Amino acid sequence: MSEEYKSQRRRYWAIFAVSLVIALAAASTFVAAERMKRDAGAVDPLIAILLAAVFVIGTVIANWIYLRSSDELVRANNYAAAFWGMAFLLIAYPAWLILWMGQLVPEPNARDLYLMTGIAATVGYVWNRFR
Amino acid sequence: LKVLRAERDWSQAELGGRLGVSRQAVNAIETGKYDPSLPLAFKIARLFELRIEDVFADE
């Protein structure tokens, strides 16, 4: 096995671990904020800026390195997952909006849509990865 | 690809290492779940000193 490949694998797992930590931190913050209070003011503004910056910068950098150090199969699976998420959002939001206009459901909620989009993307990834 | 690999007594991981892709990628190509990109297909053909059409058949 080539050194280049071994180093690529090491980098892959390091990025995976970092991404997992960021995802867990984001999920914990989200859940904590939900439990404390659903509305604005749940987190101190300075801490909010810090958390948002860590999340955005960390996620962008980790994803960039992850995709750079991944092989084309992993990239293809991730592109498919992104497509599933995007397709879900583009279909689900207008459908929800129309149903809301007909006073059949509550008003579309960004957080719920975000969560469901994430689930759709995950399902897309798992489907492509393990089918 | 599986036959060519077996002729050289390489594992999927070993072939992946030579190609710079994961064992999972080699497995997905061998089982027909994934079509490699043109650059990877050329790399595979070069590795086995064959032409692309000798490795991959048009189905």
N, CA and C atoms of all chains as a GROMACS GRO file, in nm:
protein
  570
    1MET      N    1   0.085  -0.119   0.000
    1MET     CA    2   0.000   0.000   0.000
    1MET      C    3   0.089   0.125   0.000
    2SER      N    4   0.060   0.217  -0.090
    2SER     CA    5   0.149   0.332  -0.104
    2SER      C    6   0.139   0.426   0.017
    3GLU      N    7   0.249   0.501   0.039
    3GLU     CA    8   0.254   0.596   0.150
    3GLU      C    9   0.149   0.705   0.132
    4GLU      N   10   0.132   0.743   0.003
    4GLU     CA   11   0.036   0.850  -0.029
    4GLU      C   12  -0.105   0.808   0.015
    5TYR      N   13  -0.135   0.680  -0.012
    5TYR     CA   14  -0.268   0.629   0.022
    5TYR      C   15  -0.286   0.620   0.174
    6LYS      N   16  -0.178   0.572   0.242
    6LYS     CA   17  -0.186   0.560   0.388
    6LYS      C   18  -0.209   0.697   0.452
    7SER      N   19  -0.134   0.796   0.401
    7SER     CA   20  -0.147   0.930   0.458
    7SER      C   21  -0.285   0.988   0.427
    8GLN      N   22  -0.337   0.954   0.309
    8GLN     CA   23  -0.471   0.998   0.271
    8GLN      C   24  -0.576   0.939   0.367
    9ARG      N   25  -0.558   0.809   0.400
    9ARG     CA   26  -0.652   0.743   0.489
    9ARG      C   27  -0.646   0.804   0.630
   10ARG      N   28  -0.522   0.832   0.676
   10ARG     CA   29  -0.506   0.893   0.809
   10ARG      C   30  -0.578   1.027   0.814
   11ARG      N   31  -0.556   1.107   0.706
   11ARG     CA   32  -0.618   1.240   0.698
   11ARG      C   33  -0.769   1.226   0.695
   12TYR      N   34  -0.816   1.126   0.622
   12TYR     CA   35  -0.959   1.101   0.607
   12TYR      C   36  -1.023   1.078   0.743
   13TRP      N   37  -0.961   0.991   0.825
   13TRP     CA   38  -1.017   0.960   0.956
   13TRP      C   39  -1.005   1.077   1.052
   14ALA      N   40  -0.895   1.155   1.038
   14ALA     CA   41  -0.879   1.274   1.123
   14ALA      C   42  -0.991   1.374   1.093
   15ILE      N   43  -1.017   1.395   0.965
   15ILE     CA   44  -1.121   1.490   0.924
   15ILE      C   45  -1.257   1.437   0.967
   16PHE      N   46  -1.275   1.307   0.955
   16PHE     CA   47  -1.402   1.246   0.996
   16PHE      C   48  -1.426   1.270   1.145
   17ALA      N   49  -1.320   1.251   1.226
   17ALA     CA   50  -1.332   1.270   1.371
   17ALA      C   51  -1.362   1.417   1.403
   18VAL      N   52  -1.292   1.508   1.335
   18VAL     CA   53  -1.314   1.652   1.359
   18VAL      C   54  -1.458   1.689   1.320
   19SER      N   55  -1.502   1.638   1.204
   19SER     CA   56  -1.638   1.668   1.158
   19SER      C   57  -1.741   1.616   1.256
   20LEU      N   58  -1.714   1.497   1.310
   20LEU     CA   59  -1.806   1.436   1.405
   20LEU      C   60  -1.817   1.523   1.531
   21VAL      N   61  -1.701   1.572   1.578
   21VAL     CA   62  -1.699   1.657   1.697
   21VAL      C   63  -1.778   1.785   1.671
   22ILE      N   64  -1.755   1.846   1.553
   22ILE     CA   65  -1.828   1.969   1.518
   22ILE      C   66  -1.978   1.942   1.511
   23ALA      N   67  -2.014   1.831   1.449
   23ALA     CA   68  -2.156   1.796   1.435
   23ALA      C   69  -2.220   1.773   1.572
   24LEU      N   70  -2.146   1.703   1.661
   24LEU     CA   71  -2.198   1.678   1.795
   24LEU      C   72  -2.212   1.808   1.874
   25ALA      N   73  -2.110   1.897   1.858
   25ALA     CA   74  -2.116   2.027   1.928
   25ALA      C   75  -2.235   2.107   1.878
   26ALA      N   76  -2.256   2.106   1.746
   26ALA     CA   77  -2.368   2.182   1.688
   26ALA      C   78  -2.502   2.124   1.735
   27ALA      N   79  -2.510   1.991   1.736
   27ALA     CA   80  -2.634   1.925   1.777
   27ALA      C   81  -2.662   1.952   1.926
   28SER      N   82  -2.555   1.947   2.009
   28SER     CA   83  -2.571   1.973   2.153
   28SER      C   84  -2.619   2.116   2.176
   29THR      N   85  -2.558   2.211   2.104
   29THR     CA   86  -2.598   2.352   2.117
   29THR      C   87  -2.744   2.368   2.079
   30PHE      N   88  -2.781   2.305   1.970
   30PHE     CA   89  -2.918   2.313   1.918
   30PHE      C   90  -3.016   2.257   2.021
   31VAL      N   91  -2.984   2.138   2.073
   31VAL     CA   92  -3.074   2.073   2.170
   31VAL      C   93  -3.081   2.154   2.299
   32ALA      N   94  -2.964   2.205   2.346
   32ALA     CA   95  -2.961   2.285   2.469
   32ALA      C   96  -3.046   2.411   2.452
   33ALA      N   97  -3.029   2.476   2.337
   33ALA     CA   98  -3.106   2.598   2.310
   33ALA      C   99  -3.256   2.567   2.305
   34GLU      N  100  -3.288   2.455   2.247
   34GLU     CA  101  -3.429   2.414   2.237
   34GLU      C  102  -3.488   2.391   2.375
   35ARG      N  103  -3.410   2.326   2.462
   35ARG     CA  104  -3.460   2.293   2.596
   35ARG      C  105  -3.474   2.418   2.682
   36MET      N  106  -3.372   2.509   2.668
   36MET     CA  107  -3.373   2.630   2.750
   36MET      C  108  -3.487   2.723   2.708
   37LYS      N  109  -3.493   2.749   2.580
   37LYS     CA  110  -3.588   2.847   2.531
   37LYS      C  111  -3.585   2.839   2.378
   38ARG      N  112  -3.698   2.840   2.314
   38ARG     CA  113  -3.701   2.827   2.168
   38ARG      C  114  -3.666   2.957   2.097
   39ASP      N  115  -3.690   3.070   2.163
   39ASP     CA  116  -3.680   3.198   2.091
   39ASP      C  117  -3.543   3.263   2.106
   40ALA      N  118  -3.532   3.384   2.043
   40ALA     CA  119  -3.409   3.460   2.050
   40ALA      C  120  -3.380   3.496   2.196
   41GLY      N  121  -3.251   3.507   2.229
   41GLY     CA  122  -3.214   3.541   2.365
   41GLY      C  123  -3.176   3.421   2.448
   42ALA      N  124  -3.180   3.303   2.388
   42ALA     CA  125  -3.147   3.181   2.461
   42ALA      C  126  -2.997   3.175   2.492
   43VAL      N  127  -2.916   3.240   2.408
   43VAL     CA  128  -2.771   3.237   2.426
   43VAL      C  129  -2.721   3.382   2.428
   44ASP      N  130  -2.618   3.405   2.511
   44ASP     CA  131  -2.556   3.537   2.517
   44ASP      C  132  -2.504   3.576   2.377
   45PRO      N  133  -2.524   3.703   2.332
   45PRO     CA  134  -2.484   3.743   2.196
   45PRO      C  135  -2.339   3.711   2.160
   46LEU      N  136  -2.249   3.737   2.255
   46LEU     CA  137  -2.107   3.713   2.227
   46LEU      C  138  -2.080   3.563   2.208
   47ILE      N  139  -2.142   3.483   2.294
   47ILE     CA  140  -2.126   3.337   2.282
   47ILE      C  141  -2.190   3.289   2.153
   48ALA      N  142  -2.302   3.351   2.116
   48ALA     CA  143  -2.371   3.314   1.991
   48ALA      C  144  -2.281   3.341   1.870
   49ILE      N  145  -2.215   3.458   1.871
   49ILE     CA  146  -2.125   3.493   1.759
   49ILE      C  147  -2.010   3.392   1.753
   50LEU      N  148  -1.955   3.361   1.871
   50LEU     CA  149  -1.843   3.269   1.879
   50LEU      C  150  -1.883   3.129   1.830
   51LEU      N  151  -1.998   3.081   1.878
   51LEU     CA  152  -2.046   2.947   1.838
   51LEU      C  153  -2.073   2.941   1.687
   52ALA      N  154  -2.138   3.047   1.636
   52ALA     CA  155  -2.169   3.051   1.493
   52ALA      C  156  -2.041   3.052   1.410
   53ALA      N  157  -1.941   3.132   1.455
   53ALA     CA  158  -1.814   3.142   1.381
   53ALA      C  159  -1.742   3.008   1.381
   54VAL      N  160  -1.737   2.944   1.500
   54VAL     CA  161  -1.670   2.814   1.510
   54VAL      C  162  -1.740   2.713   1.419
   55PHE      N  163  -1.873   2.715   1.423
   55PHE     CA  164  -1.950   2.620   1.342
   55PHE      C  165  -1.928   2.643   1.192
   56VAL      N  166  -1.942   2.768   1.148
   56VAL     CA  167  -1.930   2.799   1.004
   56VAL      C  168  -1.789   2.771   0.953
   57ILE      N  169  -1.690   2.829   1.022
   57ILE     CA  170  -1.550   2.814   0.975
   57ILE      C  171  -1.507   2.668   0.985
   58GLY      N  172  -1.538   2.605   1.100
   58GLY     CA  173  -1.500   2.464   1.120
   58GLY      C  174  -1.563   2.373   1.016
   59THR      N  175  -1.693   2.394   0.992
   59THR     CA  176  -1.763   2.308   0.896
   59THR      C  177  -1.710   2.326   0.755
   60VAL      N  178  -1.690   2.453   0.716
   60VAL     CA  179  -1.642   2.480   0.579
   60VAL      C  180  -1.502   2.419   0.559
   61ILE      N  181  -1.412   2.445   0.654
   61ILE     CA  182  -1.274   2.394   0.640
   61ILE      C  183  -1.272   2.241   0.645
   62ALA      N  184  -1.344   2.184   0.742
   62ALA     CA  185  -1.345   2.038   0.756
   62ALA      C  186  -1.401   1.972   0.630
   63ASN      N  187  -1.509   2.029   0.576
   63ASN     CA  188  -1.568   1.972   0.455
   63ASN      C  189  -1.476   1.985   0.335
   64TRP      N  190  -1.409   2.100   0.327
   64TRP     CA  191  -1.317   2.123   0.215
   64TRP      C  192  -1.202   2.021   0.219
   65ILE      N  193  -1.143   2.003   0.338
   65ILE     CA  194  -1.032   1.907   0.351
   65ILE      C  195  -1.084   1.764   0.330
   66TYR      N  196  -1.202   1.738   0.387
   66TYR     CA  197  -1.262   1.603   0.374
   66TYR      C  198  -1.282   1.567   0.227
   67LEU      N  199  -1.341   1.658   0.150
   67LEU     CA  200  -1.367   1.628   0.009
   67LEU      C  201  -1.238   1.623  -0.073
   68ARG      N  202  -1.140   1.705  -0.033
   68ARG     CA  203  -1.011   1.705  -0.104
   68ARG      C  204  -0.935   1.574  -0.082
   69SER      N  205  -0.948   1.521   0.041
   69SER     CA  206  -0.870   1.401   0.073
   69SER      C  207  -0.950   1.272   0.048
   70SER      N  208  -1.074   1.287   0.001
   70SER     CA  209  -1.156   1.169  -0.025
   70SER      C  210  -1.134   1.120  -0.168
   71ASP      N  211  -1.168   0.994  -0.192
   71ASP     CA  212  -1.160   0.946  -0.330
   71ASP      C  213  -1.291   0.976  -0.401
   72GLU      N  214  -1.296   0.944  -0.530
   72GLU     CA  215  -1.411   0.987  -0.610
   72GLU      C  216  -1.542   0.916  -0.571
   73LEU      N  217  -1.533   0.797  -0.512
   73LEU     CA  218  -1.654   0.727  -0.469
   73LEU      C  219  -1.720   0.802  -0.353
   74VAL      N  220  -1.636   0.844  -0.257
   74VAL     CA  221  -1.688   0.918  -0.141
   74VAL      C  222  -1.749   1.051  -0.189
   75ARG      N  223  -1.677   1.117  -0.282
   75ARG     CA  224  -1.729   1.244  -0.336
   75ARG      C  225  -1.863   1.222  -0.406
   76ALA      N  226  -1.872   1.116  -0.485
   76ALA     CA  227  -1.996   1.087  -0.558
   76ALA      C  228  -2.111   1.063  -0.459
   77ASN      N  229  -2.082   0.990  -0.350
   77ASN     CA  230  -2.185   0.964  -0.248
   77ASN      C  231  -2.230   1.094  -0.181
   78ASN      N  232  -2.133   1.183  -0.157
   78ASN     CA  233  -2.167   1.311  -0.094
   78ASN      C  234  -2.246   1.402  -0.189
   79TYR      N  235  -2.211   1.399  -0.318
   79TYR     CA  236  -2.286   1.479  -0.415
   79TYR      C  237  -2.430   1.427  -0.424
   80ALA      N  238  -2.445   1.295  -0.420
   80ALA     CA  239  -2.579   1.236  -0.427
   80ALA      C  240  -2.659   1.276  -0.303
   81ALA      N  241  -2.592   1.275  -0.185
   81ALA     CA  242  -2.659   1.315  -0.061
   81ALA      C  243  -2.704   1.461  -0.070
   82ALA      N  244  -2.615   1.546  -0.124
   82ALA     CA  245  -2.649   1.688  -0.139
   82ALA      C  246  -2.769   1.704  -0.232
   83PHE      N  247  -2.773   1.624  -0.337
   83PHE     CA  248  -2.885   1.631  -0.431
   83PHE      C  249  -3.015   1.590  -0.362
   84TRP      N  250  -3.011   1.483  -0.284
   84TRP     CA  251  -3.131   1.436  -0.212
   84TRP      C  252  -3.183   1.546  -0.119
   85GLY      N  253  -3.090   1.609  -0.045
   85GLY     CA  254  -3.128   1.716   0.048
   85GLY      C  255  -3.190   1.833  -0.027
   86MET      N  256  -3.125   1.874  -0.135
   86MET     CA  257  -3.173   1.989  -0.213
   86MET      C  258  -3.310   1.958  -0.275
   87ALA      N  259  -3.323   1.839  -0.332
   87ALA     CA  260  -3.450   1.800  -0.395
   87ALA      C  261  -3.562   1.798  -0.291
   88PHE      N  262  -3.530   1.746  -0.172
   88PHE     CA  263  -3.631   1.741  -0.066
   88PHE      C  264  -3.677   1.882  -0.030
   89LEU      N  265  -3.580   1.973  -0.009
   89LEU     CA  266  -3.613   2.110   0.031
   89LEU      C  267  -3.695   2.181  -0.076
   90LEU      N  268  -3.655   2.165  -0.202
   90LEU     CA  269  -3.724   2.232  -0.312
   90LEU      C  270  -3.867   2.182  -0.330
   91ILE      N  271  -3.891   2.059  -0.290
   91ILE     CA  272  -4.026   2.003  -0.304
   91ILE      C  273  -4.108   2.026  -0.175
   92ALA      N  274  -4.042   2.002  -0.060
   92ALA     CA  275  -4.115   2.006   0.068
   92ALA      C  276  -4.163   2.146   0.105
   93TYR      N  277  -4.075   2.247   0.086
   93TYR     CA  278  -4.114   2.381   0.130
   93TYR      C  279  -4.236   2.434   0.054
   94PRO      N  280  -4.237   2.434  -0.080
   94PRO     CA  281  -4.356   2.483  -0.150
   94PRO      C  282  -4.482   2.404  -0.114
   95ALA      N  283  -4.467   2.271  -0.099
   95ALA     CA  284  -4.583   2.188  -0.065
   95ALA      C  285  -4.639   2.229   0.072
   96TRP      N  286  -4.548   2.248   0.169
   96TRP     CA  287  -4.587   2.288   0.304
   96TRP      C  288  -4.653   2.426   0.300
   97LEU      N  289  -4.592   2.518   0.222
   97LEU     CA  290  -4.643   2.654   0.210
   97LEU      C  291  -4.786   2.655   0.154
   98ILE      N  292  -4.808   2.574   0.051
   98ILE     CA  293  -4.941   2.568  -0.012
   98ILE      C  294  -5.044   2.512   0.088
   99LEU      N  295  -5.002   2.408   0.162
   99LEU     CA  296  -5.093   2.350   0.262
   99LEU      C  297  -5.122   2.451   0.373
  100TRP      N  298  -5.020   2.531   0.409
  100TRP     CA  299  -5.039   2.635   0.512
  100TRP      C  300  -5.137   2.742   0.461
  101MET      N  301  -5.120   2.779   0.333
  101MET     CA  302  -5.211   2.879   0.275
  101MET      C  303  -5.356   2.829   0.276
  102GLY      N  304  -5.370   2.699   0.266
  102GLY     CA  305  -5.504   2.639   0.275
  102GLY      C  306  -5.547   2.613   0.418
  103GLN      N  307  -5.467   2.666   0.512
  103GLN     CA  308  -5.497   2.655   0.657
  103GLN      C  309  -5.513   2.509   0.703
  104LEU      N  310  -5.429   2.423   0.643
  104LEU     CA  311  -5.435   2.281   0.680
  104LEU      C  312  -5.325   2.241   0.778
  105VAL      N  313  -5.213   2.316   0.774
  105VAL     CA  314  -5.097   2.283   0.858
  105VAL      C  315  -5.041   2.412   0.919
  106PRO      N  316  -4.956   2.400   1.024
  106PRO     CA  317  -4.893   2.522   1.078
  106PRO      C  318  -4.800   2.586   0.975
  107GLU      N  319  -4.760   2.710   0.999
  107GLU     CA  320  -4.672   2.782   0.908
  107GLU      C  321  -4.538   2.710   0.892
  108PRO      N  322  -4.479   2.708   0.771
  108PRO     CA  323  -4.348   2.641   0.753
  108PRO      C  324  -4.245   2.692   0.853
  109ASN      N  325  -4.171   2.598   0.909
  109ASN     CA  326  -4.075   2.630   1.014
  109ASN      C  327  -3.934   2.597   0.965
  110ALA      N  328  -3.847   2.698   0.967
  110ALA     CA  329  -3.712   2.682   0.912
  110ALA      C  330  -3.634   2.571   0.982
  111ARG      N  331  -3.648   2.562   1.114
  111ARG     CA  332  -3.571   2.461   1.188
  111ARG      C  333  -3.615   2.319   1.153
  112ASP      N  334  -3.747   2.302   1.142
  112ASP     CA  335  -3.798   2.169   1.106
  112ASP      C  336  -3.755   2.132   0.964
  113LEU      N  337  -3.760   2.232   0.874
  113LEU     CA  338  -3.719   2.206   0.736
  113LEU      C  339  -3.570   2.171   0.729
  114TYR      N  340  -3.492   2.243   0.809
  114TYR     CA  341  -3.347   2.218   0.813
  114TYR      C  342  -3.319   2.075   0.860
  115LEU      N  343  -3.389   2.037   0.967
  115LEU     CA  344  -3.371   1.903   1.023
  115LEU      C  345  -3.414   1.795   0.923
  116MET      N  346  -3.528   1.816   0.859
  116MET     CA  347  -3.579   1.717   0.764
  116MET      C  348  -3.490   1.709   0.639
  117THR      N  349  -3.434   1.824   0.599
  117THR     CA  350  -3.342   1.826   0.485
  117THR      C  351  -3.217   1.745   0.518
  118GLY      N  352  -3.169   1.764   0.642
  118GLY     CA  353  -3.053   1.687   0.688
  118GLY      C  354  -3.081   1.538   0.688
  119ILE      N  355  -3.200   1.502   0.732
  119ILE     CA  356  -3.238   1.360   0.734
  119ILE      C  357  -3.246   1.306   0.590
  120ALA      N  358  -3.306   1.385   0.500
  120ALA     CA  359  -3.318   1.342   0.360
  120ALA      C  360  -3.179   1.321   0.298
  121ALA      N  361  -3.087   1.414   0.327
  121ALA     CA  362  -2.950   1.402   0.274
  121ALA      C  363  -2.881   1.279   0.332
  122THR      N  364  -2.904   1.253   0.461
  122THR     CA  365  -2.843   1.136   0.525
  122THR      C  366  -2.897   1.007   0.463
  123VAL      N  367  -3.028   1.005   0.441
  123VAL     CA  368  -3.090   0.887   0.378
  123VAL      C  369  -3.029   0.867   0.238
  124GLY      N  370  -3.011   0.977   0.165
  124GLY     CA  371  -2.951   0.970   0.031
  124GLY      C  372  -2.810   0.914   0.035
  125TYR      N  373  -2.734   0.960   0.135
  125TYR     CA  374  -2.596   0.912   0.149
  125TYR      C  375  -2.594   0.762   0.178
  126VAL      N  376  -2.675   0.724   0.278
  126VAL     CA  377  -2.677   0.583   0.320
  126VAL      C  378  -2.725   0.493   0.204
  127TRP      N  379  -2.826   0.539   0.133
  127TRP     CA  380  -2.878   0.463   0.019
  127TRP      C  381  -2.768   0.440  -0.085
  128ASN      N  382  -2.696   0.547  -0.120
  128ASN     CA  383  -2.590   0.536  -0.221
  128ASN      C  384  -2.472   0.454  -0.173
  129ARG      N  385  -2.445   0.469  -0.042
  129ARG     CA  386  -2.326   0.404   0.014
  129ARG      C  387  -2.346   0.253   0.031
  130PHE      N  388  -2.468   0.214   0.075
  130PHE     CA  389  -2.486   0.074   0.114
  130PHE      C  390  -2.580  -0.006   0.025
  131ARG      N  391  -2.632   0.052  -0.080
  131ARG     CA  392  -2.728  -0.024  -0.164
  131ARG      C  393  -2.657  -0.137  -0.234
  132LEU      N  394  -1.219  -0.647  -1.394
  132LEU     CA  395  -1.121  -0.591  -1.301
  132LEU      C  396  -1.086  -0.694  -1.193
  133LYS      N  397  -1.188  -0.766  -1.150
  133LYS     CA  398  -1.167  -0.867  -1.047
  133LYS      C  399  -1.070  -0.975  -1.096
  134VAL      N  400  -1.087  -1.014  -1.224
  134VAL     CA  401  -1.001  -1.116  -1.283
  134VAL      C  402  -0.858  -1.065  -1.294
  135LEU      N  403  -0.844  -0.943  -1.343
  135LEU     CA  404  -0.711  -0.883  -1.358
  135LEU      C  405  -0.640  -0.872  -1.222
  136ARG      N  406  -0.717  -0.836  -1.123
  136ARG     CA  407  -0.662  -0.823  -0.987
  136ARG      C  408  -0.620  -0.960  -0.935
  137ALA      N  409  -0.706  -1.060  -0.958
  137ALA     CA  410  -0.676  -1.195  -0.909
  137ALA      C  411  -0.552  -1.253  -0.977
  138GLU      N  412  -0.534  -1.220  -1.105
  138GLU     CA  413  -0.416  -1.269  -1.178
  138GLU      C  414  -0.286  -1.221  -1.114
  139ARG      N  415  -0.294  -1.104  -1.054
  139ARG     CA  416  -0.174  -1.047  -0.989
  139ARG      C  417  -0.171  -1.076  -0.839
  140ASP      N  418  -0.274  -1.147  -0.793
  140ASP     CA  419  -0.284  -1.182  -0.651
  140ASP      C  420  -0.286  -1.059  -0.560
  141TRP      N  421  -0.358  -0.957  -0.606
  141TRP     CA  422  -0.370  -0.835  -0.526
  141TRP      C  423  -0.504  -0.837  -0.454
  142SER      N  424  -0.503  -0.781  -0.334
  142SER     CA  425  -0.630  -0.765  -0.262
  142SER      C  426  -0.695  -0.636  -0.312
  143GLN      N  427  -0.820  -0.618  -0.277
  143GLN     CA  428  -0.889  -0.493  -0.317
  143GLN      C  429  -0.818  -0.372  -0.256
  144ALA      N  430  -0.774  -0.388  -0.130
  144ALA     CA  431  -0.705  -0.278  -0.062
  144ALA      C  432  -0.573  -0.245  -0.132
  145GLU      N  433  -0.504  -0.350  -0.177
  145GLU     CA  434  -0.375  -0.330  -0.245
  145GLU      C  435  -0.396  -0.258  -0.379
  146LEU      N  436  -0.496  -0.302  -0.452
  146LEU     CA  437  -0.525  -0.236  -0.580
  146LEU      C  438  -0.566  -0.091  -0.555
  147GLY      N  439  -0.650  -0.071  -0.451
  147GLY     CA  440  -0.691   0.064  -0.415
  147GLY      C  441  -0.571   0.152  -0.383
  148GLY      N  442  -0.476   0.094  -0.309
  148GLY     CA  443  -0.355   0.166  -0.275
  148GLY      C  444  -0.276   0.208  -0.398
  149ARG      N  445  -0.267   0.120  -0.495
  149ARG     CA  446  -0.194   0.150  -0.619
  149ARG      C  447  -0.265   0.256  -0.703
  150LEU      N  448  -0.398   0.259  -0.688
  150LEU     CA  449  -0.476   0.354  -0.768
  150LEU      C  450  -0.503   0.485  -0.693
  151GLY      N  451  -0.475   0.484  -0.562
  151GLY     CA  452  -0.502   0.603  -0.481
  151GLY      C  453  -0.649   0.618  -0.446
  152VAL      N  454  -0.721   0.505  -0.441
  152VAL     CA  455  -0.862   0.509  -0.399
  152VAL      C  456  -0.883   0.408  -0.286
  153SER      N  457  -1.000   0.411  -0.225
  153SER     CA  458  -1.026   0.322  -0.112
  153SER      C  459  -1.060   0.180  -0.159
  154ARG      N  460  -1.052   0.085  -0.064
  154ARG     CA  461  -1.092  -0.053  -0.095
  154ARG      C  462  -1.239  -0.056  -0.135
  155GLN      N  463  -1.318   0.029  -0.069
  155GLN     CA  464  -1.462   0.035  -0.099
  155GLN      C  465  -1.485   0.078  -0.244
  156ALA      N  466  -1.400   0.168  -0.293
  156ALA     CA  467  -1.416   0.215  -0.432
  156ALA      C  468  -1.387   0.100  -0.529
  157VAL      N  469  -1.282   0.023  -0.500
  157VAL     CA  470  -1.248  -0.091  -0.586
  157VAL      C  471  -1.363  -0.192  -0.584
  158ASN      N  472  -1.414  -0.217  -0.465
  158ASN     CA  473  -1.526  -0.311  -0.451
  158ASN      C  474  -1.648  -0.263  -0.529
  159ALA      N  475  -1.679  -0.133  -0.518
  159ALA     CA  476  -1.796  -0.078  -0.588
  159ALA      C  477  -1.780  -0.089  -0.740
  160ILE      N  478  -1.657  -0.070  -0.789
  160ILE     CA  479  -1.632  -0.082  -0.934
  160ILE      C  480  -1.648  -0.229  -0.976
  161GLU      N  481  -1.589  -0.318  -0.896
  161GLU     CA  482  -1.595  -0.461  -0.931
  161GLU      C  483  -1.737  -0.516  -0.930
  162THR      N  484  -1.818  -0.466  -0.838
  162THR     CA  485  -1.956  -0.518  -0.829
  162THR      C  486  -2.052  -0.440  -0.919
  163GLY      N  487  -1.999  -0.344  -0.993
  163GLY     CA  488  -2.082  -0.269  -1.089
  163GLY      C  489  -2.171  -0.165  -1.025
  164LYS      N  490  -2.144  -0.133  -0.896
  164LYS     CA  491  -2.227  -0.033  -0.829
  164LYS      C  492  -2.180   0.109  -0.860
  165TYR      N  493  -2.058   0.119  -0.910
  165TYR     CA  494  -2.003   0.252  -0.938
  165TYR      C  495  -1.920   0.247  -1.066
  166ASP      N  496  -1.946   0.343  -1.154
  166ASP     CA  497  -1.866   0.355  -1.277
  166ASP      C  498  -1.754   0.455  -1.251
  167PRO      N  499  -1.629   0.413  -1.269
  167PRO     CA  500  -1.519   0.506  -1.238
  167PRO      C  501  -1.517   0.623  -1.335
  168SER      N  502  -1.456   0.732  -1.289
  168SER     CA  503  -1.439   0.849  -1.377
  168SER      C  504  -1.342   0.811  -1.489
  169LEU      N  505  -1.337   0.894  -1.592
  169LEU     CA  506  -1.245   0.866  -1.703
  169LEU      C  507  -1.098   0.866  -1.657
  170PRO      N  508  -1.056   0.966  -1.574
  170PRO     CA  509  -0.916   0.962  -1.526
  170PRO      C  510  -0.884   0.834  -1.449
  171LEU      N  511  -0.979   0.788  -1.365
  171LEU     CA  512  -0.952   0.665  -1.289
  171LEU      C  513  -0.951   0.543  -1.382
  172ALA      N  514  -1.041   0.544  -1.480
  172ALA     CA  515  -1.044   0.432  -1.576
  172ALA      C  516  -0.911   0.424  -1.652
  173PHE      N  517  -0.858   0.540  -1.691
  173PHE     CA  518  -0.728   0.542  -1.760
  173PHE      C  519  -0.618   0.490  -1.668
  174LYS      N  520  -0.626   0.531  -1.540
  174LYS     CA  521  -0.526   0.488  -1.442
  174LYS      C  522  -0.528   0.336  -1.427
  175ILE      N  523  -0.650   0.281  -1.421
  175ILE     CA  524  -0.665   0.135  -1.407
  175ILE      C  525  -0.607   0.065  -1.530
  176ALA      N  526  -0.642   0.117  -1.647
  176ALA     CA  527  -0.593   0.056  -1.772
  176ALA      C  528  -0.440   0.061  -1.778
  177ARG      N  529  -0.384   0.177  -1.741
  177ARG     CA  530  -0.237   0.192  -1.744
  177ARG      C  531  -0.171   0.095  -1.646
  178LEU      N  532  -0.233   0.081  -1.528
  178LEU     CA  533  -0.176  -0.008  -1.425
  178LEU      C  534  -0.167  -0.151  -1.476
  179PHE      N  535  -0.268  -0.194  -1.550
  179PHE     CA  536  -0.269  -0.332  -1.602
  179PHE      C  537  -0.210  -0.341  -1.744
  180GLU      N  538  -0.158  -0.227  -1.791
  180GLU     CA  539  -0.096  -0.219  -1.925
  180GLU      C  540  -0.193  -0.268  -2.033
  181LEU      N  541  -0.316  -0.220  -2.023
  181LEU     CA  542  -0.419  -0.255  -2.120
  181LEU      C  543  -0.487  -0.128  -2.170
  182ARG      N  544  -0.574  -0.145  -2.271
  182ARG     CA  545  -0.654  -0.031  -2.316
  182ARG      C  546  -0.782  -0.028  -2.231
  183ILE      N  547  -0.842   0.090  -2.222
  183ILE     CA  548  -0.964   0.102  -2.140
  183ILE      C  549  -1.070   0.000  -2.183
  184GLU      N  550  -1.088  -0.012  -2.316
  184GLU     CA  551  -1.193  -0.102  -2.365
  184GLU      C  552  -1.162  -0.249  -2.338
  185ASP      N  553  -1.035  -0.279  -2.303
  185ASP     CA  554  -1.002  -0.416  -2.266
  185ASP      C  555  -1.040  -0.444  -2.119
  186VAL      N  556  -1.050  -0.336  -2.042
  186VAL     CA  557  -1.085  -0.353  -1.900
  186VAL      C  558  -1.235  -0.337  -1.878
  187PHE      N  559  -1.290  -0.234  -1.943
  187PHE     CA  560  -1.434  -0.206  -1.923
  187PHE      C  561  -1.511  -0.231  -2.052
  188ALA      N  562  -1.613  -0.314  -2.039
  188ALA     CA  563  -1.696  -0.344  -2.156
  188ALA      C  564  -1.818  -0.252  -2.160
  189ASP      N  565  -1.859  -0.214  -2.281
  189ASP     CA  566  -1.977  -0.131  -2.298
  189ASP      C  567  -2.100  -0.221  -2.290
  190GLU      N  568  -2.182  -0.196  -2.187
  190GLU     CA  569  -2.299  -0.284  -2.169
  190GLU      C  570  -2.428  -0.213  -2.209
   0.00000   0.00000   0.00000
